[in-house]
Amino acid sequence: MSDKNDIQRMRELEEVVEYHSRKYYVDNAPEISDFEFDALLRELQELEAQHPDEANPNSPTKRVGSDITNSFKSVEHRSPMLSLANTYSSEELGEWIDRITREIGEVEFVAELKFDGTAISLTYEDGALLRAVTRGDGRRGDDVTDNVRTITSIPLRLSGEGYPQHFEIRGEIYMPYASFDRLNAEREAAGEPLLANPRNAAAGTLKQQSSQVVARRGLDCTLYHIAGDSLPSDTHYGNLMAARGWGFPVSNHIKVCHSRKEIEEFIAYWDTERKSLPYATDGIVIKVNSYTHQRSLGTTAKAPRWAVAYKFQAERALTRLLSVDFQVGRTGAITPVANLDPVQLAGTVVKRASIHNAQQIAAIDIRLGDMVYVEKGGEIIPKITEVEFSERPDDSKSFEYITHCPECGTELIRVEGEAKHYCPNSAGCKPQIIGRIAHFVSRKAMDIEGLGGETIELLWENGMLHDIADIYSLDPIQLASLPRLGEKSAANIIEGIRRSKDVAFERVLFALGIRFVGETTAKYLAGHFLSLDAIAEATTEELAEAEEVGAKIAVAITEYFSDEHNRNIIERLRSAGLRFEADERVLQSEVLKGKNVVISGKFSGRSRDDMKALVEAHGGKCLAAVSANVDFIIAGENMGPAKLQKAEKLGITILNEEQFMTLIADVNTEHNTATTAAKSTEHETAATPIQGRLF
C-alpha cells in the first residue's frame, strides 16, 4: 500500500473507530463485537507507527495514553469557573426560587444530578478537542488534555452538525464505583494506602504524570454547561440536548421544571434512587433555563445567582469514640479530631472525625467511650453530630479539654467571641511555623515547586528555615547536601524561588497568611488599596470599607501589621524583590479619579460586577458600605432601605444607572483617541458576560 493510501486509510479508521467508541461508551448501543473493535484499533495503531508525522493528536489511539511524563501548563479560563451556592433545606430552596421569581417573573428551571467529581472545561475548535483544563483556582487551571483524551466517553471529534466553530463545554470528571473499588483492591494487594473516596480518586487520577495510568483508572465524564458564540439555543436545556447530538456525554437525568413542586418532586425521587446509581452524587443542581434571564441575574464574586445546588442530607453511622487527638494549624488554631472504631459510611470506611472545638464537645456532651453518630456530607473528614446516650457506660466521665499546646506546651488562649482555642506561640511552635511556610509556597500563593511539607520540615530541622523570608536566603549548596535532595532537586527549588518573585501582588498578599484573609479577600484588598504599604497604613475603618473585608477581617489585618516580627519579615521579603504593588491599571478615563463609589440595587442589562468594572475603568474606587467617605452612590432597583436612609442622612449624591452612564460618557473628546477606544473594547470584552456564563 502506498503512503498516500496508508494516510487515507488512517483517516477512515479514525472516523470508524471513534464512531464505534461513541456507540459503546456514550450511547450504550454497540454495533460490533469487542474483537472487531480491537482489530480496527490495532490496524490504526500500526499505520500511525509507520507514519508518525501523519498521526492525528485526537486519534482514538490516544485513549490508551502514553508513558511520557506530562508537565501541566497553567491556562487562564476564558470566563471564571465559579462555584455554586449550596442550600440544604426545602425552605432555603424556596427562598431562592421566590427571589428569582420576584426579580424575573415566572421562569423555567432545569434540575440535574450533582455529580461528585472534579470540574473540567473542554474547548473544541472545528469539531475537534483542542484543550482540557481543570478548574484550578477558578481563574486559571492546568492543561490536562493528554490525560482527558484517554477518557473514552469524551469525544475527540464531534458528530452531527450545528456546533459552533469554537466553544467551551464544562462538566465533571468522576470515577464510577466499579473503577474505584477495582483501584483500591489493586492498591490493597500492593500494600499501598487506600484512596478515601471516588471524588478524591478522580481528582488525583486526572493529575497523574502518565496518561497510560489515567487510561487504566477508568474515569468517566458528564457535561452540563456549554458556552460560546452562535449557540443553537438561548436555553440551557436546548443547548445540552444539542450537545448530546454532537456526541457529548450529557446525563439522561435532567428535567425542565415550571414550579417549586416539580423541583421538589425531582429532588425527592433522586434522594432515594441515587443509591442505585453506579457513581457518586451529592445533590441536585437547579438552574434558570433562559440565558437571557441568567445574564440579567448575574453573579456574585463567588457564584452565579441563577443556579443553586441542593445538597442531600448527609448519611450517618453509629460507632464508638476511642480517643481524641489535637492538631495545631498554621494560625495556631487547635482542632480536636476523634479516633473511631472503623465504620462504613457513604461508600468509605471512616476511622476519624472532626469535633471542631471545645464548645461543640460541651454542647453535645461528647465523652471518651461514647457511641456517637457520624455524618459525612460534603466534607472530606466526617463529623460527630450526636451521642447515643442509651449506650453510654456507667463510669463515663466528662471530657476535659486541653489547656496547653500539644506541640510546644504553651498555655492556650481563647479570643472573645470565637469558639476555637489558639496557641499564641506563633514564632516558636513547630506546626505553626511549618504550616505558614507551606501556605506561603502553595500553588495558589507563591507556587514554589519542590518545597513540599516533608522538605520544609527537613529544612526547619536543619536550621535553614525559621520563617517565610528565610526562603529567599536558601543556599543551593546547603540544600544539595541534605538527605533526599541532591543537586537537581536543589536547583529546581532555587529556580522556583526565583520565579516566585514575579507572582502578582494579590497572591503575595494571600501568601502572607494574614488571619481571615483568603484568596478572594486578598484580591479585593489588592484592587482597592493597590499596594502593601497602603494596606499596612490604612486604619481599621478604612480597611473595612473594602469589599469582602468588614470589621472582623479589618481588625486581623491591623493586628498583623502592628506586630514587629511580621513587619521585619515583610521588609526582608521586600528586599528579596517580591511584588508589593498591583499592576498599573489601564484606564478608559480619569473622570472618577479620587472618587469613592457605592453600588447598590439591581441594574437593567448590567450586573453589579459590570458596574464595578466601569467605575474602576474610569479611575474610581468601589466601597462596600455607605459612610462619610463616599462621594456618590449608583442606585439600581430595590436599593437597600438602610443604605438609602444613611445616604440621605449624610447628604450623599445618588445617581441612577442612566445618570452614571451619562457621567462616564461625558469625557473630554480629546482623550477619546483610538488608543482609548481600543482599551475600552478590551475592557468591555472582559466585563460583559458572554452568552451562557460559564462556571
C-alpha positions as CSV (number, residue, x, y, z in Angstrom):
1,M,0.0,0.0,0.0
2,S,1.4,3.4,-0.9
3,D,2.0,6.2,1.7
4,K,-1.0,8.1,0.2
5,N,-3.3,5.1,0.6
6,D,-2.0,4.5,4.1
7,I,-2.8,8.0,5.2
8,Q,-6.3,7.8,3.6
9,R,-6.9,4.5,5.4
10,M,-5.7,6.2,8.7
11,R,-8.3,8.9,8.3
12,E,-11.0,6.4,7.5
13,L,-10.1,4.3,10.6
14,E,-10.1,7.3,12.8
15,E,-13.7,8.0,11.9
16,V,-14.8,4.4,12.1
17,V,-13.1,3.7,15.5
18,E,-14.4,7.0,17.0
19,Y,-17.9,6.2,15.8
20,H,-18.0,2.7,17.4
21,S,-16.3,4.1,20.6
22,R,-19.1,6.6,20.9
23,K,-21.8,4.0,20.3
24,Y,-20.3,1.8,23.0
25,Y,-19.3,4.3,25.7
26,V,-21.8,7.2,25.3
27,D,-24.9,5.7,23.6
28,N,-24.6,2.3,25.3
29,A,-25.6,0.7,22.0
30,P,-22.6,-1.2,20.5
31,E,-22.9,-2.3,16.8
32,I,-19.8,-4.5,16.6
33,S,-18.1,-7.0,18.8
34,D,-15.1,-6.2,21.1
35,F,-13.0,-8.4,18.9
36,E,-13.9,-6.5,15.7
37,F,-13.3,-3.1,17.5
38,D,-9.9,-4.2,18.8
39,A,-8.9,-5.3,15.2
40,L,-9.8,-1.9,13.8
41,L,-7.9,-0.1,16.6
42,R,-4.8,-2.3,16.1
43,E,-4.8,-1.6,12.4
44,L,-4.9,2.2,13.1
45,Q,-2.1,1.9,15.7
46,E,0.1,0.0,13.2
47,L,-0.4,2.7,10.5
48,E,0.3,5.5,12.9
49,A,3.6,3.8,13.9
50,Q,4.6,3.6,10.3
51,H,3.6,7.3,9.6
52,P,4.1,9.1,13.0
53,D,4.2,12.6,11.3
54,E,0.7,12.0,10.0
55,A,-0.8,10.8,13.3
56,N,-3.8,12.9,14.5
57,P,-3.4,14.3,18.0
58,N,-7.1,13.4,18.5
59,S,-6.8,9.9,17.1
60,P,-8.8,7.3,19.0
61,T,-5.5,5.5,19.8
62,K,-4.8,8.3,22.3
63,R,-7.4,6.6,24.5
64,V,-4.7,4.2,25.7
65,G,-2.4,7.0,26.9
66,S,1.3,7.5,26.9
67,D,4.1,6.8,29.4
68,I,5.6,10.2,28.6
69,T,5.6,12.5,31.7
70,N,3.3,15.4,31.4
71,S,4.1,18.9,32.6
72,F,0.9,20.6,33.3
73,K,0.8,24.1,31.8
74,S,-1.3,26.8,33.6
75,V,-4.1,28.2,31.3
76,E,-6.4,31.1,32.0
77,H,-10.1,30.4,31.7
78,R,-12.0,32.5,29.2
79,S,-14.6,33.1,31.9
80,P,-14.1,32.1,35.6
81,M,-15.2,28.7,36.7
82,L,-17.3,29.7,39.6
83,S,-18.6,27.6,42.5
84,L,-22.2,27.0,43.2
85,A,-24.1,28.3,46.3
86,N,-25.4,25.5,48.4
87,T,-28.7,25.0,50.1
88,Y,-29.7,22.2,52.5
89,S,-33.4,22.6,53.1
90,S,-36.7,23.0,51.2
91,E,-37.2,26.3,52.9
92,E,-33.8,27.7,51.7
93,L,-34.6,26.4,48.2
94,G,-38.0,28.0,48.3
95,E,-36.4,31.4,49.3
96,W,-34.1,31.2,46.3
97,I,-36.9,30.4,43.9
98,D,-39.0,33.2,45.3
99,R,-36.1,35.7,44.8
100,I,-35.7,34.6,41.2
101,T,-39.4,35.0,40.6
102,R,-39.5,38.4,42.2
103,E,-36.7,39.7,40.0
104,I,-37.5,38.0,36.7
105,G,-41.1,36.8,36.9
106,E,-42.2,33.3,36.0
107,V,-39.3,31.3,34.7
108,E,-38.3,27.8,33.6
109,F,-35.8,25.9,35.7
110,V,-33.6,22.9,34.8
111,A,-33.0,20.3,37.5
112,E,-29.9,18.0,37.2
113,L,-28.0,15.5,39.3
114,K,-24.9,17.0,41.0
115,F,-22.1,14.6,40.2
116,D,-19.4,14.2,42.8
117,G,-16.1,14.5,40.8
118,T,-13.7,17.1,39.6
119,A,-14.6,20.0,37.3
120,I,-13.3,20.2,33.8
121,S,-13.5,22.7,30.9
122,L,-13.2,21.3,27.3
123,T,-12.6,23.6,24.3
124,Y,-13.5,22.5,20.8
125,E,-12.4,24.1,17.6
126,D,-13.8,23.0,14.2
127,G,-15.4,20.0,15.9
128,A,-12.1,18.6,17.4
129,L,-11.0,18.6,21.1
130,L,-8.5,21.5,21.4
131,R,-7.8,21.7,25.1
132,A,-8.9,20.3,28.5
133,V,-8.3,22.5,31.6
134,T,-9.1,21.8,35.3
135,R,-10.9,24.3,37.5
136,G,-7.7,25.3,39.3
137,D,-8.4,28.4,41.3
138,G,-11.4,29.4,39.2
139,R,-9.4,31.8,37.0
140,R,-6.5,29.5,35.9
141,G,-6.3,25.8,35.7
142,D,-4.0,23.0,34.5
143,D,-3.9,21.8,30.9
144,V,-4.6,18.1,31.2
145,T,-5.5,17.5,27.6
146,D,-3.4,14.4,27.1
147,N,-5.0,12.7,30.2
148,V,-8.5,13.7,29.2
149,R,-8.0,12.2,25.7
150,T,-7.9,8.8,27.4
151,I,-11.5,9.1,28.8
152,T,-13.5,7.2,26.3
153,S,-16.8,9.0,26.8
154,I,-15.3,12.3,25.8
155,P,-15.5,12.8,22.0
156,L,-12.2,13.7,20.3
157,R,-14.1,14.8,17.3
158,L,-17.8,15.8,17.2
159,S,-20.5,14.1,15.2
160,G,-23.7,15.7,13.8
161,E,-23.9,19.3,12.7
162,G,-24.7,22.8,14.0
163,Y,-21.9,23.1,16.6
164,P,-20.1,26.4,16.8
165,Q,-16.7,26.7,15.2
166,H,-15.2,27.5,18.7
167,F,-16.9,26.8,22.1
168,E,-16.4,25.6,25.6
169,I,-18.3,22.8,27.4
170,R,-17.9,22.2,31.1
171,G,-18.7,19.3,33.3
172,E,-17.5,16.8,35.8
173,I,-14.9,14.0,35.5
174,Y,-15.7,11.3,38.0
175,M,-14.7,7.8,38.9
176,P,-17.5,5.2,38.9
177,Y,-17.8,2.9,41.9
178,A,-16.7,-0.1,39.9
179,S,-13.4,1.7,38.9
180,F,-12.9,2.9,42.4
181,D,-13.4,-0.5,44.0
182,R,-11.0,-2.1,41.5
183,L,-8.4,0.6,42.1
184,N,-8.5,0.2,45.8
185,A,-8.3,-3.6,45.5
186,E,-5.2,-3.2,43.5
187,R,-3.7,-0.8,46.0
188,E,-4.5,-3.1,48.9
189,A,-2.9,-6.1,47.2
190,A,0.2,-3.9,46.6
191,G,0.3,-2.8,50.2
192,E,-0.4,0.8,49.3
193,P,-2.8,3.1,51.3
194,L,-6.4,3.1,50.1
195,L,-8.0,6.1,48.5
196,A,-10.6,7.9,50.6
197,N,-13.4,8.3,48.1
198,P,-14.2,8.3,44.3
199,R,-14.1,12.2,44.2
200,N,-10.5,12.4,45.5
201,A,-9.5,9.4,43.4
202,A,-10.8,11.2,40.2
203,A,-9.0,14.4,41.0
204,G,-5.8,12.6,41.8
205,T,-6.0,10.4,38.7
206,L,-6.5,13.4,36.4
207,K,-3.2,14.9,37.6
208,Q,-1.2,11.7,37.1
209,Q,2.0,12.3,35.2
210,S,1.4,9.3,32.9
211,S,-1.7,9.2,30.7
212,Q,-1.3,5.4,30.5
213,V,-2.1,5.3,34.2
214,V,-5.1,7.6,33.6
215,A,-6.3,5.3,30.8
216,R,-6.2,2.3,33.2
217,R,-8.1,4.0,36.0
218,G,-11.5,4.0,34.3
219,L,-12.6,7.6,34.6
220,D,-15.9,8.8,33.1
221,C,-17.4,12.2,32.4
222,T,-20.7,14.1,32.3
223,L,-21.0,17.5,30.7
224,Y,-23.6,20.1,31.9
225,H,-22.8,23.6,30.6
226,I,-21.9,24.9,27.1
227,A,-20.9,28.5,26.2
228,G,-19.7,30.3,23.1
229,D,-20.9,32.3,20.2
230,S,-23.7,31.2,17.8
231,L,-25.1,28.5,20.1
232,P,-28.2,26.8,18.7
233,S,-30.5,27.8,21.6
234,D,-31.0,30.6,24.1
235,T,-31.8,28.0,26.8
236,H,-29.6,25.8,28.9
237,Y,-31.7,22.7,28.2
238,G,-31.8,23.3,24.5
239,N,-28.0,23.5,24.2
240,L,-27.5,20.4,26.3
241,M,-29.8,18.4,24.0
242,A,-27.8,19.8,21.0
243,A,-24.5,18.8,22.7
244,R,-25.8,15.3,23.2
245,G,-26.5,15.1,19.5
246,W,-22.8,16.1,18.8
247,G,-21.7,13.1,20.8
248,F,-21.1,14.6,24.3
249,P,-22.0,12.5,27.4
250,V,-24.9,14.5,28.8
251,S,-26.8,13.0,31.6
252,N,-30.2,11.5,30.9
253,H,-31.4,12.6,34.3
254,I,-32.3,16.2,33.5
255,K,-35.8,17.7,33.8
256,V,-37.2,21.1,32.8
257,C,-39.4,22.3,35.8
258,H,-42.0,25.0,35.9
259,S,-42.7,25.2,39.6
260,R,-41.2,24.6,43.0
261,K,-43.4,21.5,43.3
262,E,-41.8,19.9,40.3
263,I,-38.3,20.7,41.5
264,E,-39.1,19.2,44.9
265,E,-40.5,16.0,43.3
266,F,-37.3,15.6,41.3
267,I,-35.2,16.0,44.5
268,A,-37.4,13.6,46.4
269,Y,-37.1,10.9,43.7
270,W,-33.3,11.1,43.4
271,D,-32.7,11.3,47.1
272,T,-33.7,7.6,47.1
273,E,-32.8,6.5,43.6
274,R,-29.3,7.9,43.7
275,K,-28.3,5.0,45.9
276,S,-28.7,2.7,42.9
277,L,-26.6,4.8,40.5
278,P,-23.1,3.4,39.5
279,Y,-21.4,6.7,40.5
280,A,-21.4,9.2,43.4
281,T,-23.9,12.1,43.6
282,D,-24.4,14.5,46.4
283,G,-27.3,16.7,45.4
284,I,-29.4,18.3,42.7
285,V,-28.4,21.4,40.7
286,I,-31.2,23.8,39.8
287,K,-30.5,26.4,37.1
288,V,-32.6,29.1,35.4
289,N,-33.1,27.8,31.9
290,S,-33.0,31.0,29.8
291,Y,-29.6,32.5,29.1
292,T,-31.2,36.0,28.9
293,H,-32.5,35.6,32.4
294,Q,-29.1,34.2,33.5
295,R,-27.4,37.3,32.2
296,S,-29.9,39.6,33.9
297,L,-29.4,37.8,37.3
298,G,-25.6,38.0,37.0
299,T,-23.2,36.6,39.6
300,T,-21.7,37.3,42.9
301,A,-17.9,37.2,43.4
302,K,-18.1,33.5,44.1
303,A,-21.2,32.0,42.4
304,P,-23.8,32.6,39.8
305,R,-27.1,34.0,41.1
306,W,-29.1,31.9,38.6
307,A,-28.1,28.5,39.9
308,V,-28.0,26.7,43.2
309,A,-27.0,23.3,44.5
310,Y,-29.4,21.5,46.8
311,K,-27.3,19.1,48.9
312,F,-28.8,15.8,50.1
313,Q,-28.9,15.2,53.8
314,A,-25.7,13.5,54.9
315,E,-25.7,9.8,55.6
316,R,-24.8,8.9,59.2
317,A,-23.5,5.8,61.1
318,L,-23.1,4.8,64.7
319,T,-19.7,3.9,66.1
320,R,-17.6,4.2,69.2
321,L,-15.3,7.2,70.1
322,L,-11.9,5.8,71.1
323,S,-9.7,8.8,71.7
324,V,-9.2,12.4,70.6
325,D,-6.1,14.0,69.0
326,F,-5.4,17.7,69.0
327,Q,-4.0,19.3,65.8
328,V,-2.3,22.7,65.6
329,G,-2.9,24.8,62.4
330,R,-0.7,27.5,60.9
331,T,-2.7,30.2,62.7
332,G,-2.3,28.4,66.0
333,A,-5.9,27.2,66.0
334,I,-6.4,23.9,67.9
335,T,-8.6,21.3,66.2
336,P,-9.7,18.2,68.0
337,V,-10.0,15.1,65.8
338,A,-11.8,12.0,67.0
339,N,-10.4,8.5,66.5
340,L,-13.3,6.0,66.0
341,D,-14.0,2.3,65.6
342,P,-13.9,1.9,61.8
343,V,-17.3,2.1,60.3
344,Q,-18.7,2.0,56.8
345,L,-20.3,5.3,55.7
346,A,-21.3,6.6,52.3
347,G,-19.2,4.1,50.5
348,T,-16.0,4.5,52.5
349,V,-14.5,3.3,55.8
350,V,-14.4,6.1,58.4
351,K,-11.8,6.0,61.2
352,R,-11.5,9.7,62.1
353,A,-14.0,12.6,62.5
354,S,-13.9,16.3,63.3
355,I,-15.3,17.7,66.5
356,H,-14.4,21.3,65.6
357,N,-13.9,22.9,69.1
358,A,-14.5,22.7,72.9
359,Q,-17.9,24.4,72.6
360,Q,-19.2,21.5,70.4
361,I,-17.8,18.9,72.7
362,A,-19.6,20.5,75.6
363,A,-22.8,21.2,73.7
364,I,-23.1,17.6,72.5
365,D,-21.6,16.3,75.8
366,I,-19.1,14.0,74.0
367,R,-17.1,11.6,76.2
368,L,-14.5,9.0,75.5
369,G,-16.1,5.6,75.0
370,D,-19.4,7.0,73.8
371,M,-21.3,5.6,70.9
372,V,-21.6,8.5,68.5
373,Y,-23.4,9.3,65.3
374,V,-21.0,10.3,62.5
375,E,-22.2,12.2,59.4
376,K,-20.4,12.7,56.1
377,G,-21.8,15.5,53.9
378,G,-19.5,17.4,51.6
379,E,-16.6,17.3,54.0
380,I,-13.5,15.1,53.5
381,I,-13.3,14.5,57.2
382,P,-16.7,13.3,58.7
383,K,-18.1,15.0,61.8
384,I,-19.7,13.8,65.0
385,T,-23.2,15.2,65.3
386,E,-24.8,13.4,68.2
387,V,-24.3,11.0,71.1
388,E,-26.4,7.8,71.6
389,F,-26.9,8.3,75.4
390,S,-28.6,5.0,75.8
391,E,-25.3,3.3,75.0
392,R,-23.2,5.4,77.5
393,P,-21.1,3.4,80.0
394,D,-22.0,4.0,83.7
395,D,-18.4,5.0,84.6
396,S,-18.3,7.7,81.9
397,K,-16.5,11.0,82.8
398,S,-16.9,14.5,81.3
399,F,-14.3,15.3,78.6
400,E,-11.5,17.6,79.7
401,Y,-10.3,19.9,77.0
402,I,-6.5,20.5,76.9
403,T,-5.2,23.7,78.4
404,H,-1.7,23.7,76.8
405,C,-0.5,23.3,73.2
406,P,0.2,19.7,72.5
407,E,3.3,20.7,70.4
408,C,5.1,23.4,72.3
409,G,3.4,23.3,75.7
410,T,2.4,27.0,75.7
411,E,-0.8,27.8,77.5
412,L,-3.8,28.1,75.1
413,I,-5.8,31.3,74.8
414,R,-9.4,31.8,73.6
415,V,-10.3,35.0,71.8
416,E,-13.6,36.6,73.0
417,G,-16.4,35.8,70.5
418,E,-14.6,32.8,68.9
419,A,-15.1,29.1,69.5
420,K,-11.6,27.8,69.0
421,H,-8.6,27.8,71.3
422,Y,-5.3,29.1,70.0
423,C,-1.6,28.6,70.8
424,P,-0.1,32.2,70.9
425,N,3.5,31.0,70.4
426,S,3.4,31.8,66.7
427,A,7.2,32.2,66.4
428,G,8.2,29.1,68.3
429,C,5.5,26.4,67.7
430,K,6.7,24.0,65.0
431,P,3.4,23.2,63.3
432,Q,2.6,26.9,63.1
433,I,5.9,27.7,61.5
434,I,5.9,24.8,59.1
435,G,2.2,25.5,58.3
436,R,2.8,29.2,57.4
437,I,5.7,28.3,55.2
438,A,3.7,25.5,53.5
439,H,0.8,28.0,52.9
440,F,3.3,30.6,51.5
441,V,4.8,28.2,48.9
442,S,1.4,26.6,48.0
443,R,0.0,26.6,44.5
444,K,-2.5,29.4,44.9
445,A,0.1,31.6,46.8
446,M,3.7,31.8,45.7
447,D,3.7,28.4,43.9
448,I,7.2,27.4,44.7
449,E,7.7,23.8,43.4
450,G,9.9,21.4,45.3
451,L,9.1,22.8,48.8
452,G,6.6,20.2,50.0
453,G,5.7,19.5,53.6
454,E,8.5,17.0,54.2
455,T,11.1,19.2,52.6
456,I,10.0,22.2,54.6
457,E,10.2,20.1,57.8
458,L,13.7,18.9,56.8
459,L,14.9,22.5,56.3
460,W,13.4,23.6,59.6
461,E,15.1,20.7,61.5
462,N,18.4,21.7,59.9
463,G,18.1,25.3,60.9
464,M,17.7,26.6,57.4
465,L,14.1,27.8,57.6
466,H,12.6,29.7,60.5
467,D,10.1,31.9,58.6
468,I,8.8,32.6,55.1
469,A,11.5,35.2,54.5
470,D,14.3,32.7,55.0
471,I,13.2,31.0,51.7
472,Y,14.9,33.8,49.8
473,S,18.2,33.2,51.6
474,L,18.4,29.5,50.9
475,D,21.8,28.3,49.5
476,P,21.8,25.7,46.7
477,I,25.0,24.0,48.0
478,Q,23.5,23.6,51.5
479,L,20.2,22.4,50.0
480,A,22.0,19.8,47.9
481,S,23.8,18.4,50.9
482,L,20.6,17.5,52.7
483,P,19.2,13.9,52.7
484,R,16.7,13.1,49.9
485,L,17.6,16.2,47.9
486,G,20.8,16.4,45.8
487,E,21.9,19.0,43.2
488,K,19.0,18.6,40.8
489,S,16.3,19.0,43.5
490,A,18.2,21.9,45.0
491,A,18.4,23.6,41.6
492,N,14.7,23.1,41.0
493,I,13.9,24.7,44.4
494,I,16.1,27.7,43.7
495,E,14.6,28.2,40.3
496,G,11.1,28.0,41.8
497,I,12.1,30.6,44.3
498,R,13.4,32.9,41.6
499,R,10.2,32.6,39.6
500,S,8.1,33.4,42.6
501,K,9.4,36.9,42.6
502,D,7.1,37.5,39.6
503,V,3.9,36.4,41.3
504,A,1.2,39.1,41.3
505,F,0.7,41.3,44.3
506,E,-2.7,39.8,45.2
507,R,-1.2,36.3,45.6
508,V,1.7,37.7,47.6
509,L,-0.8,39.2,49.9
510,F,-2.7,35.9,50.2
511,A,0.6,34.1,50.8
512,L,1.4,36.2,53.9
513,G,-1.2,34.2,55.8
514,I,-2.9,37.1,57.5
515,R,-5.7,35.7,59.6
516,F,-9.1,35.6,57.7
517,V,-7.6,36.9,54.5
518,G,-8.3,34.2,52.0
519,E,-7.7,34.2,48.3
520,T,-10.9,36.3,47.4
521,T,-10.3,38.8,50.2
522,A,-6.7,39.3,49.1
523,K,-7.8,40.0,45.6
524,Y,-10.3,42.7,46.7
525,L,-7.8,44.3,49.1
526,A,-5.1,44.4,46.3
527,G,-7.6,46.0,43.9
528,H,-8.8,48.5,46.5
529,F,-5.5,49.7,48.0
530,L,-3.1,48.8,45.2
531,S,-0.1,48.4,47.4
532,L,1.0,46.6,50.6
533,D,2.2,49.9,52.1
534,A,-1.3,51.4,51.6
535,I,-2.9,48.3,53.3
536,A,-0.4,48.5,56.2
537,E,-1.0,52.2,56.8
538,A,-4.8,52.0,56.5
539,T,-7.0,52.4,59.6
540,T,-9.4,49.7,60.7
541,E,-12.3,51.8,59.4
542,E,-10.6,52.3,56.0
543,L,-9.9,48.6,55.7
544,A,-13.5,47.7,56.5
545,E,-14.7,49.9,53.6
546,A,-13.1,47.5,51.0
547,E,-15.3,44.8,49.6
548,E,-15.2,41.3,51.2
549,V,-13.5,42.8,54.3
550,G,-15.6,44.0,57.1
551,A,-14.8,44.8,60.8
552,K,-13.5,41.3,61.8
553,I,-11.0,41.0,59.0
554,A,-10.0,44.6,59.3
555,V,-9.0,44.1,62.9
556,A,-7.0,41.0,62.0
557,I,-5.1,42.9,59.3
558,T,-4.4,45.8,61.6
559,E,-3.0,43.4,64.3
560,Y,-0.9,41.6,61.7
561,F,0.9,44.8,60.6
562,S,1.3,46.1,64.1
563,D,3.4,43.1,65.0
564,E,7.1,43.9,64.8
565,H,8.0,40.3,63.9
566,N,5.7,40.5,60.9
567,R,7.0,43.9,59.8
568,N,10.5,42.6,59.9
569,I,9.5,39.6,57.7
570,I,7.8,42.0,55.2
571,E,10.9,44.2,54.9
572,R,13.1,41.1,54.2
573,L,10.6,40.0,51.5
574,R,10.7,43.5,50.1
575,S,14.5,43.3,49.9
576,A,14.2,39.9,48.2
577,G,12.2,41.6,45.4
578,L,8.7,40.4,45.9
579,R,5.9,42.4,44.3
580,F,4.2,44.6,46.8
581,E,2.2,46.7,44.4
582,A,-0.6,45.9,42.0
583,D,-0.1,46.2,38.2
584,E,-0.9,49.7,37.0
585,R,-4.4,50.0,35.7
586,V,-5.1,51.0,32.1
587,L,-7.9,53.5,32.5
588,Q,-10.5,54.5,29.9
589,S,-10.6,57.9,31.6
590,E,-9.9,59.6,34.9
591,V,-13.4,61.1,35.2
592,L,-13.8,59.3,38.5
593,K,-10.3,59.7,39.8
594,G,-10.3,60.0,43.6
595,K,-14.0,59.2,43.8
596,N,-15.3,56.6,46.3
597,V,-18.5,54.9,45.0
598,V,-21.0,52.5,46.4
599,I,-23.1,50.3,44.1
600,S,-26.5,49.2,45.3
601,G,-29.5,47.5,43.8
602,K,-30.3,45.7,40.5
603,F,-29.5,47.2,37.1
604,S,-31.0,46.7,33.7
605,G,-28.7,44.9,31.3
606,R,-25.7,45.1,33.6
607,S,-24.6,43.1,36.6
608,R,-23.1,44.7,39.7
609,D,-19.8,43.3,38.7
610,D,-20.1,45.1,35.3
611,M,-20.9,48.4,37.1
612,K,-18.0,47.9,39.5
613,A,-15.7,47.3,36.5
614,L,-16.9,50.5,34.8
615,V,-16.3,52.6,38.0
616,E,-12.7,51.2,38.2
617,A,-12.1,51.6,34.5
618,H,-12.7,55.4,34.9
619,G,-10.5,55.8,37.9
620,G,-13.0,55.3,40.7
621,K,-12.9,53.1,43.8
622,C,-15.8,50.9,45.0
623,L,-16.6,50.8,48.7
624,A,-18.7,48.2,50.3
625,A,-20.6,50.4,52.8
626,V,-22.1,53.9,53.0
627,S,-20.0,56.3,55.0
628,A,-18.9,59.9,55.0
629,N,-16.0,58.9,52.7
630,V,-18.4,58.1,49.9
631,D,-18.7,60.6,47.0
632,F,-21.8,59.2,45.4
633,I,-24.0,56.1,45.1
634,I,-25.0,54.3,41.9
635,A,-28.5,53.1,42.8
636,G,-30.4,50.5,40.8
637,E,-33.8,49.0,41.6
638,N,-34.5,47.7,45.1
639,M,-31.7,49.7,46.7
640,G,-31.4,48.6,50.4
641,P,-33.5,50.9,52.6
642,A,-30.8,51.1,55.2
643,K,-28.2,52.3,52.7
644,L,-30.7,54.8,51.3
645,Q,-31.6,56.2,54.7
646,K,-27.9,56.6,55.7
647,A,-27.0,58.2,52.3
648,E,-29.8,60.8,52.8
649,K,-28.7,61.5,56.3
650,L,-25.1,62.1,55.2
651,G,-26.2,64.1,52.1
652,I,-24.5,61.8,49.6
653,T,-25.4,62.2,45.9
654,I,-27.4,59.3,44.4
655,L,-27.2,58.6,40.7
656,N,-29.3,56.2,38.8
657,E,-27.9,53.9,36.1
658,E,-28.7,56.3,33.3
659,Q,-27.1,59.3,35.1
660,F,-24.0,57.3,35.8
661,M,-23.6,56.1,32.2
662,T,-24.0,59.8,31.1
663,L,-21.3,60.8,33.5
664,I,-18.7,58.4,32.2
665,A,-19.7,59.1,28.6
666,D,-19.1,62.8,29.0
667,V,-15.4,62.5,29.0
668,N,-13.4,65.2,27.1
669,T,-13.3,64.0,23.4
670,E,-9.7,65.0,23.2
671,H,-8.9,61.9,25.3
672,N,-11.2,59.7,23.3
673,T,-8.4,58.6,21.0
674,A,-8.1,55.4,19.0
675,T,-5.9,54.0,21.8
676,T,-8.6,54.7,24.4
677,A,-11.2,53.2,22.1
678,A,-9.1,50.0,21.8
679,K,-8.6,49.9,25.6
680,S,-12.4,50.4,26.0
681,T,-13.1,47.5,23.7
682,E,-10.7,45.3,25.6
683,H,-12.3,46.3,28.9
684,E,-15.8,45.7,27.7
685,T,-14.9,42.3,26.4
686,A,-13.6,41.3,29.8
687,A,-16.5,42.8,31.7
688,T,-19.5,41.9,29.7
689,P,-21.0,38.4,30.3
690,I,-20.7,36.1,27.3
691,Q,-23.7,34.1,26.1
692,G,-24.2,31.3,28.7
693,R,-22.0,32.4,31.6
694,L,-19.6,29.7,32.5
695,F,-18.9,28.3,36.0
